[in-house]
């Protein structure tokens, strides 16, 4: 077997197994660690395909920033996963319905049911061998797939807003610092002097 095929099977098996463990892990911290391994496997696949820029971006941005952000969010939220698991059967039909809808949509796109929804072939893209990989990727991304790039940015913006909303929820069991209340507090009312007599406590 050729080294190219060996590398492909190696990185693809790592990506599939680690992606499966992301979903099946009961500990959210372990899920994030498996997700990092999934990103490494996908980076290896990009290197085999000759897309070194995408592989480096995946390792630098997703592993170095996004995965670390996931880890901090998981640790900051302190979610009670036992309560979530107890309500799993309640939301299971909705999850199955959403999964079926996604499966039907992907089948329509990649199948032969609706030909106009199929992706264009690579022959439609003008590839100049004299231009380096990074510049060629930028030309394709910001010209042929500009709308899809903007839609992906909107999805990421919505995800960022959702993460901010989750981390800034008001909880009764957590005492938060109110900076304005501390600034405008009257010093005369914040300190109370006690005259303690000898031999007596407070």
SULGI-V720496 format. One record per residue. N is the residue number from 0. RES is the residue in three letters. PSI is psi as a letter, one per 20 degrees, with the letter a starting at -180 (999 if undefined). Layout:
# SULGI-V720496
n | res | psi
N | RES | PSI
N | RES | PSI
This chain:
# SULGI-V720496
n | res | psi
0 | UNK | p
1 | UNK | q
2 | UNK | h
3 | UNK | g
4 | UNK | h
5 | UNK | g
6 | UNK | h
7 | UNK | g
8 | UNK | h
9 | UNK | g
10 | UNK | h
11 | UNK | h
12 | UNK | h
13 | UNK | g
14 | UNK | g
15 | UNK | g
16 | UNK | g
17 | UNK | h
18 | UNK | h
19 | UNK | h
20 | UNK | h
21 | UNK | h
22 | UNK | h
23 | UNK | i
24 | UNK | p
25 | UNK | h
26 | UNK | p
27 | UNK | h
28 | UNK | g
29 | UNK | h
30 | UNK | g
31 | UNK | h
32 | UNK | g
33 | UNK | h
34 | UNK | h
35 | UNK | g
36 | UNK | h
37 | UNK | g
38 | UNK | h
39 | UNK | g
40 | UNK | g
41 | UNK | h
42 | UNK | h
43 | UNK | h
44 | UNK | h
45 | UNK | h
46 | UNK | g
47 | UNK | h
48 | UNK | i
49 | UNK | j
50 | UNK | m
51 | UNK | h
52 | UNK | g
53 | UNK | h
54 | UNK | g
55 | UNK | h
56 | UNK | h
57 | UNK | g
58 | UNK | h
59 | UNK | g
60 | UNK | g
61 | UNK | g
62 | UNK | g
63 | UNK | h
64 | UNK | g
65 | UNK | g
66 | UNK | h
67 | UNK | h
68 | UNK | g
69 | UNK | g
70 | UNK | g
71 | UNK | g
72 | UNK | g
73 | UNK | g
74 | UNK | h
75 | UNK | h
76 | UNK | h
77 | UNK | l
78 | UNK | p
79 | UNK | n
80 | UNK | h
81 | UNK | h
82 | UNK | h
83 | UNK | g
84 | UNK | h
85 | UNK | h
86 | UNK | j
87 | UNK | g
88 | UNK | h
89 | UNK | h
90 | UNK | j
91 | UNK | g
92 | UNK | h
93 | UNK | g
94 | UNK | g
95 | UNK | h
96 | UNK | g
97 | UNK | g
98 | UNK | g
99 | UNK | h
100 | UNK | g
101 | UNK | h
102 | UNK | g
103 | UNK | g
104 | UNK | g
105 | UNK | h
106 | UNK | h
107 | UNK | h
108 | UNK | g
109 | UNK | i
110 | UNK | a
111 | UNK | j
112 | UNK | g
113 | UNK | o
114 | UNK | h
115 | UNK | i
116 | UNK | i
117 | UNK | q
118 | UNK | q
119 | UNK | q
120 | UNK | r
121 | UNK | i
122 | UNK | h
123 | UNK | i
124 | UNK | p
125 | UNK | o
126 | UNK | p
127 | UNK | o
128 | UNK | i
129 | UNK | i
130 | UNK | p
131 | UNK | r
132 | UNK | g
133 | UNK | g
134 | UNK | h
135 | UNK | g
136 | UNK | g
137 | UNK | h
138 | UNK | g
139 | UNK | g
140 | UNK | h
141 | UNK | j
142 | UNK | f
143 | UNK | h
144 | UNK | k
145 | UNK | g
146 | UNK | g
147 | UNK | h
148 | UNK | g
149 | UNK | h
150 | UNK | h
151 | UNK | h
152 | UNK | h
153 | UNK | g
154 | UNK | g
155 | UNK | h
156 | UNK | g
157 | UNK | h
158 | UNK | h
159 | UNK | g
160 | UNK | g
161 | UNK | g
162 | UNK | h
163 | UNK | g
164 | UNK | g
165 | UNK | h
166 | UNK | i
167 | UNK | k
168 | UNK | q
169 | UNK | o
170 | UNK | p
171 | UNK | h
172 | UNK | j
173 | UNK | p
174 | UNK | o
175 | UNK | q
176 | UNK | p
177 | UNK | o
178 | UNK | g
179 | UNK | h
180 | UNK | h
181 | UNK | h
182 | UNK | g
183 | UNK | j
184 | UNK | p
185 | UNK | p
186 | UNK | h
187 | UNK | h
188 | UNK | i
189 | UNK | i
190 | UNK | p
191 | UNK | p
192 | UNK | p
193 | UNK | p
194 | UNK | n
195 | UNK | p
196 | UNK | q
197 | UNK | p
198 | UNK | j
199 | UNK | q
200 | UNK | a
201 | UNK | 999
